[in-house]
C-alpha cells in the first residue's frame, strides 16, 4: 500500500526500489514488487535485490502476519519484468551520487541495505535530501518488546542512527506509537473502493487488507489494519503530515529479551540522531490516501479496457 500510494502521487518520482528480507524471504519481496509494478502499469522502475540476512546472524523466525507471500489473500498478475543488475546497497549509493541533495530515502523494512550502503559511502547522510524510517516504538503505551523492523537487525539500525547523529537534516522516524493511530477500517476501505470503482488494483488492496484485518483481530487489536508503511510513505512526500521531536535514539544490542528495543533521549544533552513522530491526524492521511489512490485505480481500470493503449505513466 505504501508503494501504491507513491505510484499514485504526482509529486513522487521513484528512482529505485531496494528489497530486503524480513517477514518473507527477499526473493518473494522482489517478486511482489515486480508484480505490483506490473499491476500498476508503472514505468520501468528498477527493483534491486538486497540482503536476506541481518548484519549479524540470521533472521529470527519469520512472521506470518502478512501471509506466506507477504500479501495476505492477494494475487498479483504475472510479469516479464526483471530485477536490475546491481544489489540494493550499491543502488542506494549510485542513486545518491547521481542525484546529490535531491533524493528522499524511505525505509519500511529492516535497515540492513542502508547500513551496508553506509559502509560503502559514509557520506550518504549528506547526499540524501531526506530520510524517513518506519521503525521503533517510543511511547509508554507500546509493547515492551522491540518493533519488528529494528528487532530483526538492530546492528543495522544502530549504524544508521549513528551515521545521522548531529546532522542538519535528521531522519524522520515513524514508530509504532505513531503509526498505530492510523488504523484502516472496513468503512474506510469501502470509501476507497467507491472512489475507484470496479478495479483490479482495489481488489488486490482489499484481499491484502482483509488478511491484515484478521491478523490484527487475532492479536486483540480489533478488526482494523494499522497503516505503518503507507503513513511513512506519505510523510516522505510531506513531512508536515506529522509533528516531530528531536531525540537521540539508542538501540539495545545485547542478546537479551530486550534486544532491538529503541529508547529516545530527549534531554538535549547529546547530539540528536532522529526526529521522532509524535503527532498525526489520521483523517487527513486517509483523505489524502483515498484522493490519490482512488482516481489512480480508476485510471488503471480505464487503461485495461479493450482497445485502450497502455500508458506506463498513468
Backbone bond lengths (Angstrom), bond angles and torsions (degrees), N, CA, C in turn:
res aa  C-N    CA-C-N  psi(-1)  N-CA   C-N-CA  omega(-1)  CA-C   N-CA-C  phi
1 X - - - 1.457 - - 1.523 111.45 -
2 X 1.324 116.21 -31.65 1.464 119.40 175.62 1.525 110.45 -65.02
3 X 1.326 116.38 -44.17 1.460 119.78 -179.97 1.528 111.02 -66.70
4 X 1.318 117.06 -39.99 1.468 120.55 177.14 1.526 110.05 -60.33
5 X 1.321 117.00 -43.14 1.467 120.50 179.27 1.529 110.22 -58.69
6 X 1.323 117.64 -44.23 1.462 120.50 -178.86 1.530 110.70 -66.79
7 X 1.323 116.87 -41.57 1.461 119.94 179.14 1.528 111.52 -64.93
8 X 1.323 116.89 -28.56 1.463 121.55 -179.38 1.525 112.71 -85.21
9 X 1.324 117.60 -3.63 1.467 121.89 -173.80 1.523 111.04 -99.86
10 X 1.332 115.84 119.80 1.462 120.14 -179.86 1.514 112.18 -65.70
11 X 1.334 117.91 -22.35 1.454 121.33 -178.59 1.524 112.42 -90.51
12 X 1.325 117.94 13.65 1.459 121.75 178.32 1.518 110.18 -122.67
13 X 1.316 116.10 134.53 1.467 122.66 171.39 1.518 107.37 -124.79
14 X 1.314 117.24 108.07 1.456 121.08 -178.24 1.524 109.81 -78.21
15 X 1.336 116.72 127.68 1.463 120.90 178.56 1.523 111.35 -104.07
16 X 1.319 118.44 -8.79 1.448 120.02 178.18 1.514 111.74 175.42
17 X 1.340 115.30 154.58 1.460 122.36 176.89 1.518 107.78 -124.87
18 X 1.321 116.54 120.17 1.461 122.77 -179.37 1.522 109.32 -101.08
19 X 1.320 116.95 121.67 1.469 121.65 -175.48 1.528 110.77 -99.19
20 X 1.315 115.47 143.09 1.459 121.19 173.20 1.514 108.96 -140.23
21 X 1.321 115.85 154.41 1.452 120.04 175.63 1.520 110.99 -72.67
22 X 1.313 116.25 170.87 1.459 121.40 179.98 1.507 108.97 172.47
23 X 1.335 117.10 -105.79 1.460 120.21 174.50 1.532 111.79 -61.17
24 X 1.313 116.35 -31.97 1.463 122.37 177.30 1.530 107.80 -133.11
25 X 1.336 115.79 164.81 1.464 119.67 -179.84 1.522 110.50 -66.60
26 X 1.328 115.06 155.23 1.458 120.41 -174.20 1.529 111.48 -62.33
27 X 1.320 118.42 -32.59 1.473 119.66 179.29 1.516 111.08 -61.67
28 X 1.344 117.34 -38.44 1.459 120.31 177.78 1.524 111.17 -70.89
29 X 1.334 117.09 -36.47 1.465 120.77 175.58 1.531 109.96 -59.56
30 X 1.331 116.09 -44.16 1.462 120.11 178.55 1.528 110.72 -61.10
31 X 1.329 116.37 -46.44 1.466 120.31 -179.65 1.523 111.19 -61.77
32 X 1.331 116.86 -39.92 1.464 120.24 178.65 1.519 111.43 -62.78
33 X 1.319 116.83 -44.74 1.467 119.66 -178.76 1.528 111.22 -65.34
34 X 1.325 117.14 -42.26 1.464 120.20 178.64 1.528 110.71 -64.11
35 X 1.329 116.48 -42.39 1.456 119.89 179.04 1.509 112.79 -65.81
36 X 1.326 116.85 -36.84 1.458 119.89 179.52 1.522 111.24 -69.78
37 X 1.324 117.08 -38.06 1.457 119.53 175.15 1.531 110.72 -61.08
38 X 1.328 116.33 -38.86 1.465 120.58 177.32 1.524 110.72 -64.03
39 X 1.329 116.25 -47.14 1.458 120.69 -179.82 1.523 111.24 -58.05
40 X 1.337 116.26 -36.55 1.464 121.53 -176.56 1.521 112.88 -90.57
41 X 1.346 117.35 9.33 1.476 120.44 179.97 1.527 111.04 50.43
42 X 1.320 116.25 38.07 1.466 121.27 -175.18 1.522 110.53 -75.79
43 X 1.317 116.59 158.28 1.465 119.24 173.76 1.523 109.72 -65.88
44 X 1.312 116.50 179.88 1.465 120.69 -176.45 1.524 110.97 -79.25
45 X 1.314 115.39 69.72 1.466 121.57 176.38 1.521 108.02 -73.76
46 X 1.333 118.56 125.63 1.463 119.22 -177.98 1.528 112.11 -68.18
47 X 1.324 114.91 137.67 1.461 122.92 177.05 1.522 107.64 -115.71
48 X 1.327 116.40 127.00 1.458 121.47 -173.22 1.528 110.64 -115.09
49 X 1.310 116.29 133.21 1.457 121.21 175.88 1.517 109.89 -81.00
50 X 1.329 115.81 130.83 1.456 120.67 -178.81 1.514 112.10 -120.13
51 X 1.320 115.46 -149.20 1.457 122.03 -172.13 1.526 111.83 -68.90
52 X 1.320 115.08 142.86 1.461 120.60 171.96 1.527 111.04 -115.42
53 X 1.313 115.86 5.12 1.462 122.11 174.80 1.521 108.40 -139.93
54 X 1.326 117.60 153.57 1.469 119.98 177.70 1.525 111.50 -72.42
55 X 1.309 116.19 175.80 1.459 120.26 179.58 1.518 111.90 -61.95
56 X 1.327 116.20 -30.18 1.463 120.56 -179.72 1.521 109.91 -131.19
57 X 1.328 116.92 123.86 1.454 120.10 176.09 1.514 112.91 79.64
58 X 1.320 115.80 -146.53 1.458 122.84 -178.22 1.524 108.80 -127.83
59 X 1.374 116.06 162.92 1.449 118.32 174.44 1.520 109.92 -58.90
60 X 1.314 117.83 146.61 1.467 118.85 169.01 1.531 109.29 -67.82
61 X 1.300 117.12 179.71 1.465 120.59 -179.72 1.525 110.12 -51.93
62 X 1.319 115.86 130.09 1.459 119.91 -175.19 1.521 110.59 -72.28
63 X 1.324 115.41 141.75 1.459 121.95 -177.47 1.523 110.58 -76.64
64 X 1.321 116.74 150.43 1.464 122.72 173.09 1.526 110.94 -104.58
65 X 1.327 116.05 18.45 1.456 121.20 -173.66 1.517 112.53 -62.47
66 X 1.345 115.84 -26.83 1.466 120.24 -178.87 1.526 112.41 -117.15
67 X 1.326 117.97 13.25 1.456 120.57 179.33 1.513 112.84 88.55
68 X 1.323 115.95 172.26 1.464 121.39 -174.35 1.519 113.18 -62.70
69 X 1.329 117.02 -32.73 1.466 120.40 -179.08 1.524 112.50 -104.60
70 X 1.318 117.41 4.88 1.456 119.95 177.42 1.512 114.80 81.44
71 X 1.335 117.81 2.98 1.470 121.64 -176.64 1.520 111.83 -125.48
72 X 1.322 117.41 20.09 1.449 119.43 179.33 1.516 111.64 61.88
73 X 1.335 115.96 -127.42 1.461 121.47 179.78 1.532 112.69 -90.30
74 X 1.300 117.71 0.18 1.467 120.69 -173.83 1.521 111.62 -76.73
75 X 1.332 114.95 147.67 1.460 122.85 174.41 1.522 108.39 -124.52
76 X 1.328 115.68 134.58 1.457 120.57 -179.75 1.523 110.35 -100.81
77 X 1.330 116.96 156.44 1.466 119.72 -179.34 1.522 110.88 -71.93
78 X 1.333 116.75 156.92 1.465 119.33 173.87 1.525 110.08 -66.31
79 X 1.314 116.32 156.22 1.458 120.05 -179.37 1.520 109.81 -150.58
80 X 1.328 115.66 150.54 1.457 119.75 173.77 1.531 111.02 -99.94
81 X 1.337 116.84 10.18 1.463 120.34 175.61 1.528 109.08 -64.45
82 X 1.333 115.98 147.38 1.455 121.53 -177.87 1.523 110.71 -128.18
83 X 1.316 114.68 159.71 1.459 119.89 178.55 1.522 110.98 -67.69
84 X 1.324 116.06 151.90 1.459 121.65 173.32 1.528 109.48 -72.57
85 X 1.315 115.78 163.67 1.458 120.79 -171.33 1.514 116.00 -70.89
86 X 1.332 117.82 -43.71 1.474 118.89 -174.57 1.518 110.97 -83.83
87 X 1.343 115.35 163.82 1.460 118.47 178.99 1.519 110.24 -81.84
88 X 1.341 115.18 169.74 1.457 120.73 -170.83 1.529 112.45 -64.51
89 X 1.318 118.25 -40.32 1.465 120.18 -179.36 1.528 110.52 -63.34
90 X 1.331 116.38 -44.22 1.463 119.93 177.49 1.517 111.04 -64.33
91 X 1.331 116.72 -33.25 1.462 120.22 179.22 1.522 111.48 -66.50
92 X 1.332 117.57 -41.01 1.462 121.07 174.58 1.534 110.02 -53.59
93 X 1.325 115.53 -50.04 1.469 120.50 -175.62 1.524 110.76 -65.73
94 X 1.323 116.95 -46.90 1.456 120.23 -177.70 1.520 111.65 -61.66
95 X 1.328 116.80 -43.44 1.464 120.32 -178.91 1.528 110.81 -66.12
96 X 1.326 116.71 -41.49 1.467 119.69 -179.58 1.519 111.58 -65.51
97 X 1.312 117.09 -38.10 1.471 120.60 178.46 1.521 111.17 -70.51
98 X 1.330 116.70 -33.93 1.461 120.73 -179.22 1.525 111.79 -74.35
99 X 1.338 116.74 -29.47 1.470 121.29 -177.73 1.533 109.79 -127.27
100 X 1.316 118.74 61.13 1.473 119.54 -175.56 1.523 111.99 -61.59
101 X 1.324 115.56 130.69 1.450 121.17 177.86 1.512 114.84 76.57
102 X 1.336 119.02 5.00 1.457 121.85 -175.07 1.524 113.25 -111.88
103 X 1.312 117.73 -31.75 1.458 120.63 -169.77 1.522 113.34 -80.00
104 X 1.325 114.36 144.51 1.461 122.25 171.01 1.518 106.75 -108.11
105 X 1.316 116.71 117.89 1.456 121.43 177.72 1.518 109.91 -89.23
106 X 1.319 116.03 137.88 1.467 121.79 178.57 1.520 107.94 -130.93
107 X 1.330 116.70 122.73 1.465 121.11 178.91 1.523 108.33 -118.88
108 X 1.335 115.97 117.31 1.464 120.67 -179.46 1.522 111.63 -116.26
109 X 1.308 117.24 14.32 1.462 122.60 177.40 1.518 109.32 -138.37
110 X 1.328 117.81 -162.09 1.468 120.06 174.88 1.521 110.74 -56.25
111 X 1.318 116.30 151.52 1.463 121.70 -174.46 1.524 113.03 -90.18
112 X 1.319 117.52 17.91 1.460 121.89 -173.70 1.519 112.70 -59.90
113 X 1.329 117.65 -49.30 1.465 120.01 -177.78 1.522 111.76 -60.27
114 X 1.327 116.75 -42.50 1.463 120.08 -179.31 1.520 110.90 -67.52
115 X 1.330 117.54 -38.64 1.461 120.22 177.85 1.529 110.74 -63.11
116 X 1.318 117.03 -41.21 1.468 120.36 177.06 1.528 110.92 -65.50
117 X 1.329 116.80 -36.87 1.460 120.03 177.46 1.520 110.96 -64.60
118 X 1.322 116.56 -37.50 1.470 120.18 178.80 1.523 111.95 -64.60
119 X 1.318 117.23 -32.21 1.463 119.89 176.36 1.523 110.31 -63.75
120 X 1.315 116.54 -37.86 1.457 120.81 -179.00 1.525 112.12 -80.37
121 X 1.339 116.94 -31.20 1.469 121.47 -177.99 1.525 109.15 -140.85
122 X 1.334 117.89 87.62 1.468 120.48 -179.41 1.522 113.68 -62.33
123 X 1.334 118.14 -16.67 1.461 121.02 -179.09 1.519 112.90 -82.88
124 X 1.320 118.95 5.63 1.466 121.22 -178.29 1.533 113.31 -51.78
125 X 1.342 119.37 -41.54 1.475 117.97 -179.49 1.524 113.50 -58.85
126 X 1.329 117.37 -26.98 1.463 119.47 178.58 1.527 111.70 -90.15
127 X 1.322 117.20 -18.60 1.458 120.77 -179.44 1.522 112.38 -83.81
128 X 1.336 117.08 -28.59 1.457 120.83 -179.53 1.527 110.30 -84.86
129 X 1.296 115.55 143.89 1.462 120.64 175.71 1.526 111.09 -73.79
130 X 1.333 115.37 -40.60 1.463 120.40 -177.34 1.519 108.35 -158.45
131 X 1.332 116.08 152.44 1.456 121.91 175.85 1.522 108.21 -132.52
132 X 1.328 115.78 133.00 1.454 122.01 175.74 1.523 108.12 -123.02
133 X 1.323 116.04 131.70 1.462 122.42 -177.00 1.519 109.06 -121.86
134 X 1.334 117.01 129.93 1.456 120.29 167.66 1.526 106.30 -96.63
135 X 1.329 115.87 111.83 1.451 118.47 -178.99 1.509 111.58 173.28
136 X 1.321 114.96 160.29 1.455 121.23 176.82 1.514 112.76 84.21
137 X 1.300 114.71 171.46 1.463 123.17 176.03 1.515 106.93 -147.64
138 X 1.337 116.55 128.47 1.458 120.29 -170.24 1.523 113.79 -129.50
139 X 1.313 117.67 -1.20 1.456 120.17 -178.58 1.511 112.48 -95.52
140 X 1.308 116.45 154.49 1.455 121.58 -179.35 1.524 112.05 -67.34
141 X 1.344 116.83 -21.88 1.459 120.25 -175.94 1.526 113.08 -96.21
142 X 1.350 117.46 7.41 1.459 119.87 178.49 1.523 109.87 -90.08
143 X 1.342 115.12 168.18 1.449 120.16 -178.17 1.523 110.63 -61.57
144 X 1.351 117.20 145.19 1.464 119.06 179.17 1.522 112.87 -69.61
145 X 1.337 117.72 -18.98 1.455 120.26 178.93 1.530 110.07 -80.32
146 X 1.331 115.28 165.45 1.449 120.15 -176.27 1.527 111.73 -73.31
147 X 1.334 115.44 149.93 1.465 121.51 173.35 1.527 108.42 -69.64
148 X 1.341 116.29 147.95 1.459 122.35 -169.71 1.524 113.72 -56.99
149 X 1.334 119.04 -51.85 1.459 121.10 -174.66 1.520 112.59 -58.41
150 X 1.322 116.77 -36.29 1.467 120.75 179.22 1.524 109.90 -81.03
151 X 1.307 116.94 -40.51 1.477 120.57 -173.83 1.521 112.36 -63.57
152 X 1.340 118.24 -36.45 1.455 118.70 -175.61 1.525 113.00 -74.72
153 X 1.330 118.34 -18.49 1.468 120.93 174.29 1.526 110.08 -151.72
154 X 1.333 117.14 71.46 1.466 119.28 -178.39 1.519 113.35 -65.62
155 X 1.346 117.69 -28.96 1.471 118.90 178.10 1.525 110.76 -63.96
156 X 1.329 116.20 -40.46 1.466 119.34 178.05 1.521 110.57 -64.36
157 X 1.317 116.72 -45.37 1.462 120.07 179.88 1.524 110.99 -61.52
158 X 1.324 116.23 -42.61 1.470 120.01 179.74 1.524 110.79 -61.62
159 X 1.335 117.06 -40.84 1.462 120.71 179.41 1.526 111.44 -64.35
160 X 1.333 116.96 -39.82 1.458 120.56 -179.84 1.524 110.82 -66.06
161 X 1.328 117.39 -47.79 1.466 119.46 -179.64 1.525 110.98 -63.71
162 X 1.329 117.37 -37.42 1.465 120.41 178.60 1.521 110.92 -63.77
163 X 1.316 117.34 -37.60 1.464 121.35 -178.47 1.520 112.42 -66.58
164 X 1.337 116.77 -27.45 1.471 120.24 -178.22 1.536 112.40 -96.87
165 X 1.306 118.29 2.52 1.473 120.22 -177.81 1.524 110.92 -61.44
166 X 1.329 115.63 127.56 1.452 121.35 176.63 1.512 115.16 75.85
167 X 1.331 118.13 4.95 1.460 119.99 -179.54 1.525 110.32 -73.22
168 X 1.322 114.65 155.79 1.461 119.18 178.76 1.528 110.83 -67.13
169 X 1.351 116.59 -39.24 1.455 121.44 179.62 1.518 108.78 -106.80
170 X 1.326 116.91 99.73 1.457 121.87 -177.28 1.524 110.88 -84.31
171 X 1.339 117.47 149.24 1.467 118.99 177.07 1.521 111.65 -67.99
172 X 1.326 115.96 141.50 1.460 121.49 173.91 1.526 107.36 -87.16
173 X 1.333 116.71 126.92 1.460 121.42 -175.32 1.526 109.09 -114.07
174 X 1.329 114.92 121.34 1.467 121.65 177.72 1.530 107.63 -101.37
175 X 1.329 116.32 98.37 1.449 121.24 -178.79 1.521 111.90 -89.24
176 X 1.334 115.17 173.84 1.463 119.85 -177.04 1.517 112.87 -59.72
177 X 1.336 116.99 -34.47 1.455 119.30 -179.07 1.525 111.61 -65.23
178 X 1.337 117.10 -21.87 1.467 121.63 175.49 1.527 110.97 -90.31
179 X 1.334 116.69 -51.16 1.459 119.97 -171.92 1.523 112.62 -69.41
180 X 1.327 118.29 -25.72 1.462 119.77 178.47 1.529 112.70 -71.99
181 X 1.316 117.00 -8.79 1.464 119.49 174.22 1.525 111.46 -80.85
182 X 1.337 115.89 -11.91 1.463 121.00 -176.45 1.523 107.26 -108.65
183 X 1.325 116.09 90.16 1.459 122.22 -172.29 1.524 111.09 -111.49
184 X 1.316 115.85 117.76 1.460 121.22 172.06 1.520 109.12 -68.87
185 X 1.317 116.36 138.47 1.459 122.56 176.75 1.524 108.79 -123.12
186 X 1.333 118.26 164.74 1.466 119.32 175.72 1.524 113.21 -56.89
187 X 1.323 117.82 -34.81 1.461 120.27 179.26 1.526 111.67 -65.91
188 X 1.331 116.54 -41.85 1.466 119.29 178.65 1.522 110.20 -66.43
189 X 1.325 116.34 -40.00 1.464 120.22 178.04 1.529 110.45 -63.12
190 X 1.324 117.03 -38.88 1.463 120.44 177.02 1.526 110.99 -64.04
191 X 1.340 116.81 -36.27 1.456 119.90 176.92 1.516 112.08 -64.64
192 X 1.328 116.37 -37.86 1.462 119.97 175.88 1.525 110.35 -63.92
193 X 1.326 116.87 -44.67 1.462 120.70 179.73 1.525 111.28 -61.19
194 X 1.333 117.03 -38.66 1.459 120.77 179.01 1.523 111.20 -66.37
195 X 1.336 116.84 -38.21 1.464 120.59 179.71 1.519 111.61 -70.30
196 X 1.339 116.81 -28.55 1.464 120.67 -176.15 1.515 112.96 -90.29
197 X 1.337 117.30 -28.22 1.452 119.38 -171.60 1.517 109.66 73.66
198 X 1.339 117.92 -175.49 1.473 120.63 178.78 1.524 109.95 -56.46
199 X 1.326 116.14 123.27 1.458 118.41 -169.90 1.524 111.60 -154.65
200 X 1.341 118.36 127.01 1.467 120.62 173.43 1.526 112.31 -59.71
201 X 1.332 116.58 -35.37 1.463 119.34 -179.71 1.522 110.70 -65.38
202 X 1.322 117.91 -45.45 1.458 119.91 -179.69 1.522 110.92 -66.97
203 X 1.333 117.46 -32.55 1.461 118.76 176.31 1.522 110.74 -62.21
204 X 1.319 117.63 -39.68 1.470 121.06 176.54 1.521 110.19 -63.72
205 X 1.319 116.85 -44.83 1.467 120.20 178.23 1.524 110.24 -60.45
206 X 1.329 116.70 -45.92 1.459 120.43 -178.91 1.528 111.47 -61.23
207 X 1.329 117.02 -42.62 1.461 120.36 -178.67 1.528 111.67 -68.74
208 X 1.326 116.42 -36.67 1.459 119.49 177.68 1.524 111.23 -70.23
209 X 1.321 116.14 -44.36 1.464 120.05 -175.99 1.527 111.38 -71.63
210 X 1.332 117.93 -32.80 1.462 118.78 178.06 1.529 111.22 -59.63
211 X 1.317 117.22 -41.47 1.470 120.68 176.14 1.527 110.27 -62.91
212 X 1.328 115.55 -40.69 1.469 121.24 179.84 1.525 110.58 -66.36
213 X 1.339 117.74 -40.89 1.466 120.84 173.11 1.529 110.21 -53.66
214 X 1.314 115.56 -48.94 1.466 120.30 -177.10 1.528 111.53 -65.17
215 X 1.335 116.91 -37.45 1.467 120.46 177.93 1.518 111.43 -63.56
216 X 1.330 116.30 -42.74 1.459 119.86 178.40 1.529 110.91 -65.89
217 X 1.323 115.77 -42.44 1.457 119.07 -179.83 1.527 110.68 -62.02
218 X 1.321 117.43 -40.32 1.459 121.21 -179.69 1.523 111.99 -64.83
219 X 1.336 116.68 -23.83 1.466 120.88 -179.81 1.525 112.82 -100.28
220 X 1.316 116.24 10.79 1.450 120.46 173.56 1.504 116.08 84.72
221 X 1.351 117.65 14.27 1.466 120.55 -179.66 1.524 112.87 -92.00
222 X 1.333 117.62 -7.65 1.446 121.08 -174.64 1.514 111.65 93.94
223 X 1.328 116.06 171.97 1.460 121.21 -177.39 1.526 109.35 -83.58
224 X 1.322 114.81 70.64 1.458 123.49 -178.80 1.528 107.80 -138.37
225 X 1.317 116.57 172.78 1.462 122.03 176.36 1.521 108.29 -140.16
226 X 1.318 116.56 116.02 1.463 120.68 -179.17 1.531 109.57 -72.79
227 X 1.318 115.93 133.96 1.460 122.25 -175.73 1.532 110.62 -94.56
228 X 1.341 115.88 62.05 1.465 120.60 -177.51 1.542 111.36 -57.67
229 X 1.334 115.79 -60.56 1.460 120.03 -174.06 1.530 113.72 -73.92
230 X 1.337 119.51 -40.13 1.468 117.98 177.18 1.531 112.72 -60.25
231 X 1.338 117.19 -36.88 1.462 118.31 177.15 1.521 110.60 -63.18
232 X 1.329 117.05 -43.38 1.467 119.93 179.15 1.524 110.96 -61.78
233 X 1.324 117.10 -38.15 1.466 119.99 177.36 1.520 111.17 -63.77
234 X 1.319 116.48 -42.18 1.465 119.94 178.86 1.526 110.81 -65.15
235 X 1.319 116.91 -37.84 1.465 121.28 178.80 1.529 110.38 -67.96
236 X 1.326 117.27 -34.44 1.462 119.81 177.59 1.522 111.11 -58.49
237 X 1.336 116.63 -37.91 1.462 120.63 178.98 1.520 112.36 -82.15
238 X 1.326 117.16 -31.28 1.464 121.02 -177.18 1.526 109.88 -144.61
239 X 1.327 118.38 89.87 1.466 121.32 -178.94 1.524 113.60 -59.65
240 X 1.346 117.53 -20.14 1.464 120.28 -178.83 1.525 112.18 -68.25
241 X 1.344 117.53 -9.07 1.464 119.64 177.90 1.519 112.35 -65.54
242 X 1.328 116.98 -21.65 1.461 119.90 179.77 1.528 109.35 -129.43
243 X 1.322 115.24 150.89 1.460 120.25 169.72 1.525 107.95 -93.02
244 X 1.333 116.72 148.04 1.458 120.99 -173.59 1.523 111.14 -132.95
245 X 1.318 114.47 165.51 1.459 121.61 174.88 1.528 108.52 -139.40
246 X 1.319 116.55 131.64 1.463 120.73 179.58 1.525 110.46 -67.52
247 X 1.318 116.23 142.37 1.458 121.17 -179.68 1.518 109.27 -158.46
248 X 1.331 114.58 165.00 1.457 121.55 170.93 1.520 107.48 -104.94
249 X 1.321 116.49 114.63 1.461 121.98 -177.37 1.521 109.53 -92.07
250 X 1.322 115.84 126.23 1.461 122.66 173.39 1.519 108.62 -112.32
251 X 1.319 116.00 147.69 1.462 121.64 -177.68 1.520 109.64 -125.49
252 X 1.315 115.93 131.40 1.459 121.12 179.23 1.528 109.51 -72.49
253 X 1.340 115.70 121.61 1.460 120.75 -178.06 1.521 113.15 -107.94
254 X 1.312 118.42 -7.84 1.464 121.37 -178.39 1.524 110.45 -69.58
255 X 1.311 115.83 152.50 1.461 121.25 179.52 1.522 110.31 -81.00
256 X 1.318 114.75 69.88 1.451 121.62 179.48 1.514 108.85 -128.27
257 X 1.319 116.72 179.67 1.469 120.48 179.42 1.525 111.81 -64.07
258 X 1.326 117.24 -20.45 1.465 120.74 -178.63 1.530 112.58 -98.22
259 X 1.331 117.63 13.00 1.465 120.85 179.16 1.532 109.38 -56.49
260 X 1.334 115.79 129.86 1.454 121.20 179.27 1.511 115.18 89.91
261 X 1.332 117.50 -4.41 1.465 119.98 178.40 1.526 109.54 -67.10
262 X 1.324 116.43 137.94 1.461 121.85 179.27 1.527 109.83 -100.34
263 X 1.321 115.89 137.96 1.460 122.03 176.09 1.518 108.40 -127.35
264 X 1.315 116.81 137.56 1.470 121.93 -176.93 1.524 110.20 -112.41
265 X 1.314 115.16 120.10 1.470 121.79 174.91 1.525 107.29 -96.26
266 X 1.328 115.49 109.87 1.468 120.33 -178.59 1.519 112.39 -103.59
267 X 1.324 117.06 15.92 1.463 121.12 -175.24 1.520 112.55 -72.00
268 X 1.332 117.54 -24.49 1.457 121.04 -175.66 1.512 113.39 83.69
269 X 1.323 117.19 2.70 1.467 120.86 -179.50 1.522 112.08 -73.33
270 X 1.331 117.37 -22.60 1.458 121.32 179.73 1.520 109.64 -123.10
271 X 1.316 116.23 163.03 1.453 120.35 178.98 1.529 109.55 -62.03
272 X 1.315 118.37 128.77 1.468 119.73 177.56 1.523 110.61 -70.09
273 X 1.322 115.62 150.76 1.466 119.82 176.73 1.529 112.07 -127.17
274 X 1.337 116.50 8.69 1.465 119.14 -178.53 1.515 110.89 -161.92
275 X 1.320 114.46 155.27 1.462 122.73 167.40 1.527 105.87 -109.43
276 X 1.304 116.60 107.38 1.462 120.68 -175.25 1.519 109.68 -87.17
277 X 1.325 116.24 127.62 1.452 120.73 177.84 1.515 111.09 -66.88
278 X 1.318 116.96 128.12 1.470 120.77 -177.75 1.524 112.80 -123.66
279 X 1.326 118.19 -12.47 1.459 120.12 -178.39 1.516 111.69 -147.88
280 X 1.332 115.89 141.42 1.455 120.65 179.33 1.523 108.65 -153.15
281 X 1.323 115.44 148.74 1.468 122.28 175.03 1.526 107.22 -102.40
282 X 1.341 118.86 99.86 1.467 120.23 -177.12 1.522 113.51 -57.39
283 X 1.333 117.58 -39.57 1.459 120.39 -179.05 1.525 110.95 -61.43
284 X 1.338 116.93 -40.29 1.463 120.02 178.88 1.521 110.97 -64.07
285 X 1.330 116.66 -39.66 1.460 119.37 177.53 1.518 111.00 -63.22
286 X 1.327 118.14 -49.61 1.455 120.59 -176.75 1.528 111.73 -66.29
287 X 1.327 117.22 -35.28 1.462 119.53 174.94 1.526 110.09 -58.75
288 X 1.313 115.55 -45.33 1.461 119.98 -178.84 1.532 111.05 -67.55
289 X 1.323 116.50 -40.03 1.466 120.00 -179.92 1.529 110.60 -61.15
290 X 1.336 116.47 -48.06 1.465 120.28 -179.06 1.525 110.81 -66.72
291 X 1.339 116.90 -39.54 1.459 120.93 -179.26 1.529 112.18 -63.00
292 X 1.316 116.55 -29.59 1.461 120.13 -178.82 1.532 111.98 -92.81
293 X 1.313 116.18 -50.27 1.460 119.67 -172.72 1.525 111.78 -75.11
294 X 1.339 118.54 -34.50 1.453 120.60 179.90 1.519 112.67 -58.67
295 X 1.335 119.55 -58.58 1.462 120.26 178.54 1.528 113.03 -62.82
296 X 1.321 117.43 -33.25 1.467 121.24 176.89 1.526 110.43 -60.87
297 X 1.327 116.15 -46.98 1.468 120.25 178.28 1.521 111.00 -62.83
298 X 1.316 116.77 -38.07 1.471 120.89 179.69 1.539 109.95 -64.96
299 X 1.335 117.32 -41.35 1.469 120.16 178.27 1.527 110.96 -64.43
300 X 1.317 116.73 -40.55 1.464 119.96 179.00 1.524 110.88 -62.03
301 X 1.314 116.38 -40.47 1.470 119.99 178.61 1.526 110.89 -62.12
302 X 1.338 115.90 -40.41 1.464 119.77 178.97 1.526 111.28 -64.53
303 X 1.338 115.77 -37.77 1.455 119.67 -179.76 1.521 112.02 -64.31
304 X 1.329 115.89 -29.86 1.467 120.21 -175.84 1.525 112.68 -88.33
305 X 1.326 116.64 2.50 1.459 119.26 176.68 1.524 109.76 -69.93
306 X 1.342 118.51 146.44 1.476 120.55 179.36 1.520 111.41 -55.87
307 X 1.326 115.26 134.71 1.458 120.29 177.35 1.506 113.95 85.10
308 X 1.349 117.43 3.57 1.469 120.68 -179.68 1.524 108.69 -102.51
309 X 1.310 117.07 128.96 1.460 120.94 179.58 1.536 109.74 -71.36
310 X 1.326 115.09 145.06 1.452 119.53 179.08 1.522 110.76 -80.33
311 X 1.304 115.80 129.96 1.462 121.94 176.53 1.530 108.02 -111.14
312 X 1.307 118.87 106.59 1.462 120.28 -175.75 1.517 113.42 -67.70
313 X 1.314 118.42 -11.16 1.459 120.35 179.35 1.538 111.51 -100.27
314 X 1.324 118.40 13.56 1.458 121.28 -176.88 1.503 110.89 -60.52
